Amino acid sequence: MRVYFLGIAGAGMSALASVLVSEGYEVTGSDAGVFPPVSHYLDRMGIAWRDGFDAAALPADIDAAVIGGSAKLDLAHNPELAELKRRGVPRYSFPAFLAHHTLDRDTIVIAGSFGKSTLTALLAVLMREAGRDPGYFIGAAPLDLDTNGHGGTDRAFLLEGDEYIVGADDRRSKFLLYHPKSVLISSLIHDHMNVFPTIASYEAPFAALIALLAPDAPLVCANAFKALHRLTAGRTVTWYGLERCDGYWTDNIEIGEITRFDLVTPTGERIALETGLLGLHNIENIVGATALLLERGDIDAAALQRGVRKFRGVARRLDKKTTASRAPVYEGFGSSYEKARSAIDAIALHFPGRPMVVVFEPHTFSWRNAGALAWYDTVFKGVARVLLLPPPGHGADGHAQLSQADILTRIAAAGVAVRAMADGAATLADLDAGLTGDEVVLLLSSGPLDGLAETLPPRLDAKFSPATH
């Protein structure tokens, strides 16, 4: 089957493309403004794709088309979409295609305001360590798996479930299409304010997801979120968290380059685990993945210990970008307040007393929406300095867009040292002049950061490596 992806570089689109490639489909596509790691990933997968949209360049034979929902695609005027319609090619959103494709699988949906990509990748790695070959769909690039999507030979299929809507013509949350057989919910904090203006509107799809699950099906939820207790009232739930609870929790945490802790199960069994991931939030992710797999009977303690020890995470989720610099650079995925704050807290935890410099790009609609302006009052608490890139302009007319000046003023009012950067080159110059080598640099965005994840690390490796001093 020949499937064309219009908007192939989107996180979900590239993951679905990977699933289909692994199953022998012929996949091609196009997009605009493609940046790493997705561009490198598509090339490594051998997928033929184009940067830009040209109706004349569409393949002659297309059996189905998957249409992305990104604002940058400008679907109302996109020439490729017009040509696909003219030809009568069947068209699907990626969640609709994915839902139909996994209809007969043992679908495990991983949902939540944050932690979904890491959890889904971790579950895939752990199940493989247990001798399984699950299918998986991950909205990020896992460091321990060859692809972010895989068909698998196992009935189990791991689905990162996004609460964001399918598109302008389908206001359902994506995860509501995925007919779940098991559900893990990592968190629930108000997000995506451009489409969910109130907390009640944001919680509604999570309530609907829970309602889709059979009464006796596995439902695993993070204990720390009161909203999840309210939404699951009357159901059997397996809880998990860092603190003691009725389900799975942690004890004897020892933070270090390798962090060690005891996982305590509901029966009181203790399993010693160790991880190289940064931050308490990643320990909580490990506990959540463990809870789901042990409750389902998918893994034993020995495979769990091996898998957790080897798991390195996913790209842009606090992966270290430098190799020799005494001023390390980490990249975090700052698409929401909680994700940004978790990354900042993790750096502070593992590098106590060292100045933290954050390079921040307000890329998502939430960060550049006036309704979230109060996020800037506390998100950078404890940060020594913030370098602020301008917000992108795509989709700006569709919501209450903030300017770079609006954001800078709010950060400065919170007492944080902040400077506006015109672009990546200006940021490089500022860091080159201002860093002494004692700092830790955190690149924080869900966007391209003007290529800084590629250009900054080698510069600091050269400037601050032991060989240069």
N, C-alpha and C positions, 0 to 999 in steps of 0.2 A: 504494500500500500504506500502511496506517495502523499506525504503530508507537508503542506507549506505553512510556515510560522511567520505571521506578520507581527513583528515585535519580538523576535526570537531571543533577544538579550535580556528580557525581563527574568527575574529570579525564578518565577514559576514556569515561565515559558521554556527556559533553557532546561529546567529539570524535567519537564514533560518530554521535551525533545530527546533528552538522554534516555528516558524510559523506552521511548519508541525505537531509538537507534539500537538499544540493547536487545530488542526483540526482532530486529531485522527490517524495520520500516525504512523507507527512503525519505530522509528529512532534509529540507532546504528552508531558507528563510531570509528575512531582512530586518533591519532596525536602523536607528539613527543615534548618534552620540554614544556609541558603544565604548566601554572602558573596562580595564582589567578588574577582577579576575575573569569576568565572563567572556571577554573577547579571546583570551588565551585558552579558556576552557573549550569554547566552540571549535577553535582550530584543532585542539588536541583530540577532540571527538571525531574530527574528520567531517564535520557538518559544513556544507557549502552555504555561506551567508554573505549578504551584501550590506554595506553601510550606505543607507539612503534608499529612497523608494522610486521605483521605475516600473511602470506597468508593462513596458515592452520587454523587461528582463525577467518577467515571471516565467517559470518553467511551462512548457507546452502542456504537459499532462500532470494534473493535480487531482487527487481523489477527494481530499478534504483539506480545509484550511482552518488553522487555529489563530484566532484574532486576539491580540493583546489589548489591555485596557489602559495603558499608560497615556497620560495626557500628551506626551511628546509625539505620539503617533499621529495626532490631529486627524482622527478617523473621519470626521465630517468632510475633509477635503483630500483624503489620502488616495492617490491615483491607483495604488495596488488594490485597495479594498474595492474601489469602483470597478476595476477590471475583474476581480473575483466574482463580484455580483453579476456583472455582464455575462460572464461565462456560466453562471449558475452553479459554481462550485459550492458544495455543502460547507457551511461556516459554523464554527463553534468557539465559545470562550474556552480558555484552557481548563477551568474547573469543570465545565460541562463535559468536555472530552475526557478528562481524567476520571471523572465520576463514572461515566459509561464504561471506560476501559477497565476499571477495577471493580465492576459491579459484582462479580462472582468471587472476589477475594475476601480473605479474613482481614478486613480493613481496620487498622489501628490509627485513630486520628489524634494528633498531638496539637493541642490548642493552648491559647493563653496570650496575654499581652506581651510577654517577652519569654525568651528561652526556647522557643519552638525549634529553631534550626539546630541548635546544639543538642537538644534532647533527641530529635529525630535521627541525627547523625550518630549519636551515642548509642541509641537503641539498635541501629543497623550494625554498628561495630560489635556490640555485645552479642547480638544474635549470631553473627558470623563466627565469633569466638566460640559460641556454643554449637557450632557445626551446622547452622541453618543458612539458608540463602533467601532472605526475605526480599520482596520488592520494596523500593523506597522512593520517595519524592521529597526532596529537601530544597528549601528556598535559599541555599547558600552553598559555598564550595567546601565540602568536608576535606580535612587534611589527611584522613586515613582511608579514604575511599577514592576510587578512580574517577567516579562520576557523582553528580548530584541527583541522578535519577537512574533507576535500575529495575528491570522487570522482575527478575528473580525467578527461582523454580519452586519456592515455598509458597504455600497458600497465603501466608501472612504478607500484608502490604502496609508499610509505614507511610503515613501521609501527614506532612506538615500542614496543619489546618489554619488558614488565615481567616480572621474575622472580617477583613476588609471586603467591600461589596464586589460582586462580579463585574459590574460596569454600569454605565449610565442607564442602560435599558433593562438591567436586572439588578435590583437593589438587595438581593439576598447576599448574606455573607457566604464566602466561598466554601467554608467548611460544612455548610448545611447541605451541600450537594453530595457529600462523600459517604453516605450510608454506613455510619460507623458500627463496628462490632465491639470495639473497645475504645475508650477515650481516656486520655491523660490531659489535665488542665493545669498548666504551670503557674498561672498568675491571672489576676483580673484587676486592672487599674485603667481608668479612663484614658482612651487613646483615640486617634483618628477623628479629631473633633470636627474636621471638615465634613464628615458624613454621619458622625454620631455626636450631635451637639450637647447631649446630656448624658449623664452616667446611666440613666435608665435606658436610653436608646442604645447605649453601648453594651449593657448587660443582656438585652433582649435576645440577641442571637446566641449567646452562650446558654441561656435558658432553653432556647429551641434546640440547640445541639444536644444538651443533656436529655431532653424529651425524646429525641430520636433513638436513644440507646435503649435496648431491651432492659427490663427491670433487673434481670439477673446477670447482665453483662458487666465486665470489669470497668469500673469508673474510679480513676485515681486522681486525686486533687491535692494541691498545695495547701497545707493546713493554715498558713499565715494569713490567708485572704478571707475576711469575714463574708464578703459577697458570695464566695463559693459555698460556704456553709449555708447561707440563705437560699441560694439557687438549687442546692441539692437536698434540701429538707425532705425527709420522708424516703430517701433512697439509701441503699447500702453503698458506702463510699470507703475506699482505702485512702487514708490521709498520709501525708509525708511532710517532712520539714527538717530544719536544723535543730529545733528545740524538741524536747520530749513531747510526744503526742500519742494518740491511740494506735497509730500505724507504724510507719518507718521513720526513724530519726537518727541523729548523729551524737556521738560522744567522743571525748578525748581528741579533739581536733588539734593538730600540731601544724601550724602554718610554716611553710618554708619553700625552698625551690622545689622540693617534693613535699606536698602536703599529705599528712597521714591522719586517718580518723577511723573510728569504729562505726559501722552501720548496725543499728539495733532494729531487729524485726519485731512484728507484733507478738511473737512468741517468746521474745527475750533473747533470741540467738544473736550473737555478735559476729560480724564479718569484718576483718581488718582490710581496709582499702587504702590505696595511695594514688595520687594524681599529680601531674605536673601543671594542671590548669590553674590559673590565677583566680582568686576571689571566692568569697563565701557563696555567691550565687551559683557558681559552678559545682560546688559541693552539693548544694541543694538539687541541682539538675541531676547529679549522679544518684542521689537518693530517690528522686522521682522515677528515673528510668529503671532503677533496681526494683522499686516497688511494683511497677507495672509488669516487668518480666517475671519476677518471682510469683506474683499473684496469678499470672497466666500459666506458670510452669514452663517457661521458655528457656530457663538457664539454671545452672547450679552455682554454688559458691565459688568453686575453683575457676570456672570460665568467667564469672563476674570479676574476680580479682585480676585475672589476666587482661580482660578487656578494658577495665577502668584504667589499669596501669599504662596500657599502650595508647589510649585515646588522646589525641592531640587537639581536638576541637575542630572548628571550622574557620575558614578564612575570614578576616575582619572582625573576629570575636576575640580580641585580645591576643592575637598572634604576634610574636616578636618579629620585627622587620629588620633590625640590625643584627650583625653577627659578631662584631668586635668592639663597637663603640662602648665606652664606659658610661655614656649618656644614651641609654637604650631607647628605642622607638617601638611603641606598640600601636596596633591599629584596632580600634573598637567600632562597633556598629551602633551609632548613636541615633537611631531613627525615632526614639521617644525619650521622655524624661527618665523613665525607670532604666532603660538600657544604658543611657548615658551615665546616669548616676551609679549604676552597678559597675561600669567600667572604671569610673573615677575612684570609687571605693576600693576596688580590687587593686589598683595601682598603689593607692595610699596604704593598703594593708601589707602589701609585699615589699614596698619601698618606703618604710616609715622614716620621716624626717627629711626626705629628699624633695626639693622643689619640683612641682609638676607643672609642665607647660602643655596646655591643650590647644591643638589646632582644630577649630570647629567650623563645620559647614552646615548651616541650617537647611538641609536638603528636603526633608519630607514636608508635606502640607502642614502637619501638626506643628513643627518648629517655626514655620513661617506664617502661622495663622494667629490673628490677634487674640483669639480665644485662649491661646496657650502662653501669652506673654508672661504670665506669673511664673511659669517654669523657670525663667531666667533669674528669678530672685534667689534660688537656692541650688540650682543644678551644679554650679561651679564652686560651691563652698569647699574651701580647703585647697583650691588650685592657686598656684603662684601667679600664673599669667595665662591669658586667653588671647589667641590670634584668631580673629573672626573673618572668615571668607564671606562674600556676598551670597544671599539666597538666590537660587535659580529662578528664572522667570516663567518656566512652563507651567501652565494652569493657573497663573496668577490672577487672571480675571474671574476665576470661578469661586474665589473665596476671599476672606479678609486678609490680604497679603501684607506682611510686615516688610519694611525696608531694612537694609543693613544698619542704618542710623537708628531706627527704632530699637533694634535688638542691642546694639552697642550701648545705647543710653540706659537700657534696663539692666544690663550686666554691670555697667559702671556704678549704677545706683545701688547695687547689692554689695559694693565695696571690693569688687574684683578688678584687678588690673587687666585692661583689655585694649587691644588695638585693632583697627579695621585694616584688613589686607585686601588689596585690589585683586590679587591673583596668586597662583602658586609661586611665581618667580619672586614676588615681593615677600612672600612668606619665607622662602629659602634665604633670601638676603637678610631678613630680620633674625632668623634663627642662627645663621652663620655668624652674625655680628654679636648676638646677645647671649648665646649659650657658653657656659664655662666648662661643661663636662660633668657637672654634679647633678644635672637635672634628669628627669624622666619625661620623655615626650609622648603624649597620647594624641594620635590622629583620630578624630571623632566625626563620623558622618555616615550616612547611607548612600552618599553620592560619590562622584569621582575625585573630589578634593584636588582638582586640577593636577592630578598625577603625582601628588606628594608622596604617596605610599611607595612609588617607584624611584623618585628622585632624591628624597631626603635621606633614606637609610645609607646608601653608599657614600654620601657626602660626610655623614657623621662617622661612619666606619673609618673613613680615611683621616678625619680630623682628630678623633678621640680614641683611636686604637692604641693599645700598649706600645706598638712598634713605632709610633710617632712621638713618644715621650720618653 
